[in-house]
Amino acid sequence: MTAPTGRRERKKAATRQKIADTALRLFLDRGYDAVGIRDVAAEADVAVTTLFSHFASKEALVFEQDQTFEQGLVRAVTDRAPHESVVPALRREIHALVRHCAADSADPVWRMIATSPALREYEESMRLRHAESLAAALAADPELPQTATACRAIARFAVDAYSLAREAADPQAAVDEIFHMIEAAWEAAAPPRRG
């Protein structure tokens, strides 16, 4: 997400971040299920309606960078250098996501997610949405001749690479291993060149 430029946008972004930070602190201190939306709003000193203007659900508070991650995946395709292959661009983005989410400071959050069916379900739906956005970006690129099905499959593989690598003993090596397979699949899905 780009940095807000106007005073109003900066204030709105600061309020959103304050709500997210407050929610995460409360969830980690008291337990996700023990904290309600009203608790978060009161602690953040905002109205419940203000909280919902920034976050659609309680689960969204935990995944507050959801939109930023999704936009990053799409930009890996749309903003890559001219004539750069799409797979290395996606690999770089997944490496960045894994570095962020596999940091030691993220461990308590992932433990909380693992113990909550609602959060696990939300994360799964989020990953599917990210994969669909990425697939749409791949399919819309005129330089990428793969079919819509191939674009959807590669997008799912890339998003799942993040999830698998995050849980690996060596997350960065896992990304490289998975992307070696993704690259082979992407090349295999390309239509034959006419000579």
C-alpha positions as CSV (number, residue, x, y, z in Angstrom):
1,M,0.0,0.0,0.0
2,T,1.4,3.4,-0.9
3,A,1.9,5.9,1.9
4,P,-1.0,8.3,2.5
5,T,-0.1,11.8,1.3
6,G,-2.8,14.2,2.6
7,R,-3.4,15.0,6.3
8,R,-6.8,13.3,6.3
9,E,-5.3,10.1,4.7
10,R,-2.5,10.1,7.2
11,K,-4.9,10.5,10.1
12,K,-7.1,7.7,8.7
13,A,-4.0,5.4,8.3
14,A,-2.8,6.2,11.8
15,T,-6.3,5.3,13.3
16,R,-6.3,2.1,11.3
17,Q,-2.8,1.1,12.6
18,K,-3.8,2.1,16.2
19,I,-6.8,-0.2,16.0
20,A,-4.8,-3.1,14.5
21,D,-2.0,-2.7,17.1
22,T,-4.4,-2.5,20.0
23,A,-6.3,-5.6,18.8
24,L,-3.2,-7.7,18.4
25,R,-1.9,-6.7,21.8
26,L,-5.3,-7.6,23.4
27,F,-5.5,-10.9,21.5
28,L,-2.0,-11.9,22.5
29,D,-2.5,-10.8,26.1
30,R,-6.0,-12.2,26.7
31,G,-6.6,-14.8,24.0
32,Y,-8.3,-14.2,20.7
33,D,-11.7,-15.7,21.8
34,A,-11.7,-13.7,25.1
35,V,-11.6,-10.3,23.3
36,G,-14.6,-8.8,21.6
37,I,-14.9,-6.0,19.0
38,R,-16.2,-3.7,21.7
39,D,-13.1,-4.4,23.8
40,V,-10.8,-3.5,21.0
41,A,-12.8,-0.3,20.1
42,A,-12.8,0.8,23.8
43,E,-9.1,0.2,24.3
44,A,-8.2,2.0,21.0
45,D,-10.6,4.8,22.0
46,V,-12.7,4.6,18.8
47,A,-16.3,3.9,18.1
48,V,-17.3,0.4,17.0
49,T,-18.5,2.0,13.8
50,T,-15.0,3.5,13.2
51,L,-13.4,0.1,13.8
52,F,-15.7,-1.5,11.2
53,S,-15.0,1.3,8.7
54,H,-11.4,0.1,8.8
55,F,-11.9,-3.7,9.3
56,A,-14.7,-5.8,8.0
57,S,-14.5,-8.4,10.8
58,K,-12.7,-9.4,14.0
59,E,-10.5,-11.8,12.0
60,A,-9.4,-9.0,9.7
61,L,-7.8,-7.3,12.7
62,V,-5.3,-10.1,12.9
63,F,-4.5,-10.0,9.2
64,E,-4.3,-6.2,8.9
65,Q,-1.7,-6.3,6.2
66,D,-3.8,-8.5,4.0
67,Q,-4.4,-5.8,1.3
68,T,-0.7,-4.8,1.3
69,F,0.3,-8.4,0.7
70,E,-2.2,-8.9,-2.1
71,Q,-1.2,-5.7,-3.8
72,G,2.5,-6.8,-3.5
73,L,1.8,-10.0,-5.3
74,V,-0.1,-8.3,-8.1
75,R,2.7,-5.6,-8.5
76,A,5.3,-8.4,-8.7
77,V,3.6,-9.1,-12.1
78,T,2.5,-5.7,-13.2
79,D,5.5,-3.7,-12.2
80,R,8.3,-6.0,-13.0
81,A,11.1,-4.8,-15.3
82,P,10.5,-5.0,-19.0
83,H,11.3,-8.4,-20.4
84,E,11.8,-9.8,-16.9
85,S,10.5,-13.3,-16.4
86,V,7.5,-13.4,-14.1
87,V,8.7,-16.3,-12.0
88,P,11.8,-14.6,-10.5
89,A,9.6,-11.5,-9.8
90,L,7.1,-13.6,-7.9
91,R,10.0,-15.4,-6.1
92,R,11.3,-12.1,-4.8
93,E,7.9,-11.1,-3.5
94,I,7.3,-14.5,-1.8
95,H,10.8,-14.2,-0.2
96,A,9.8,-10.8,1.2
97,L,6.5,-12.1,2.5
98,V,8.2,-15.1,4.1
99,R,10.9,-12.9,5.7
100,H,8.1,-10.8,7.2
101,C,5.9,-13.7,8.4
102,A,8.7,-16.1,9.5
103,A,10.4,-13.5,11.8
104,D,10.6,-14.6,15.5
105,S,8.3,-11.7,16.4
106,A,5.6,-13.3,14.3
107,D,5.6,-16.6,16.2
108,P,3.0,-15.7,18.9
109,V,0.7,-14.5,16.2
110,W,1.0,-17.8,14.2
111,R,0.5,-19.8,17.4
112,M,-2.7,-17.8,18.0
113,I,-3.9,-18.4,14.4
114,A,-3.1,-22.1,14.7
115,T,-5.4,-22.4,17.8
116,S,-8.4,-20.6,16.3
117,P,-10.6,-22.2,13.7
118,A,-12.0,-18.8,12.7
119,L,-8.6,-17.4,12.1
120,R,-7.4,-20.5,10.1
121,E,-10.5,-20.3,8.0
122,Y,-10.0,-16.6,7.4
123,E,-6.4,-17.1,6.4
124,E,-7.4,-19.8,3.9
125,S,-10.0,-17.6,2.3
126,M,-7.5,-14.8,2.2
127,R,-4.9,-17.0,0.4
128,L,-7.5,-18.0,-2.1
129,R,-8.4,-14.4,-2.8
130,H,-4.7,-13.5,-3.1
131,A,-4.3,-16.3,-5.6
132,E,-7.3,-15.1,-7.7
133,S,-5.9,-11.6,-7.8
134,L,-2.5,-12.9,-8.8
135,A,-4.0,-15.1,-11.5
136,A,-6.0,-12.2,-12.9
137,A,-2.8,-10.1,-13.1
138,L,-1.0,-13.0,-14.8
139,A,-3.8,-13.6,-17.3
140,A,-4.1,-9.9,-18.1
141,D,-0.4,-9.6,-19.1
142,P,-0.1,-9.7,-22.9
143,E,3.5,-11.0,-22.6
144,L,2.4,-14.1,-20.8
145,P,0.9,-16.6,-23.3
146,Q,-0.3,-19.2,-20.7
147,T,-3.9,-20.1,-20.5
148,A,-6.2,-18.9,-17.7
149,T,-6.0,-22.3,-16.1
150,A,-2.2,-22.2,-16.1
151,C,-2.3,-18.7,-14.6
152,R,-4.7,-19.8,-11.8
153,A,-2.6,-22.9,-11.0
154,I,0.7,-21.0,-10.9
155,A,-0.9,-18.3,-8.7
156,R,-2.1,-20.9,-6.3
157,F,1.3,-22.6,-6.2
158,A,3.0,-19.2,-5.5
159,V,0.6,-18.3,-2.7
160,D,0.9,-21.8,-1.2
161,A,4.7,-21.5,-1.5
162,Y,4.5,-18.7,1.0
163,S,2.5,-20.8,3.4
164,L,4.7,-23.9,3.1
165,A,7.9,-22.0,3.3
166,R,6.8,-20.1,6.4
167,E,6.5,-23.3,8.3
168,A,9.8,-24.8,7.0
169,A,13.0,-25.1,9.1
170,D,14.8,-22.9,6.5
171,P,12.0,-20.7,5.0
172,Q,14.2,-19.0,2.4
173,A,15.6,-22.3,1.1
174,A,12.1,-23.7,1.0
175,V,11.0,-20.8,-1.2
176,D,13.8,-21.5,-3.6
177,E,13.0,-25.2,-3.7
178,I,9.4,-24.6,-4.4
179,F,10.0,-21.9,-7.0
180,H,12.3,-24.3,-8.9
181,M,9.3,-26.5,-9.3
182,I,7.0,-23.5,-10.1
183,E,9.4,-22.3,-12.8
184,A,9.4,-25.8,-14.4
185,A,5.6,-25.9,-14.3
186,W,5.3,-22.4,-15.8
187,E,7.6,-23.2,-18.7
188,A,5.8,-26.5,-19.3
189,A,2.5,-24.6,-19.4
190,A,3.7,-22.2,-22.1
191,P,2.2,-22.9,-25.6
192,P,4.8,-24.3,-28.1
193,R,6.6,-21.6,-30.1
194,R,6.0,-21.5,-33.8
195,G,9.2,-21.5,-35.7
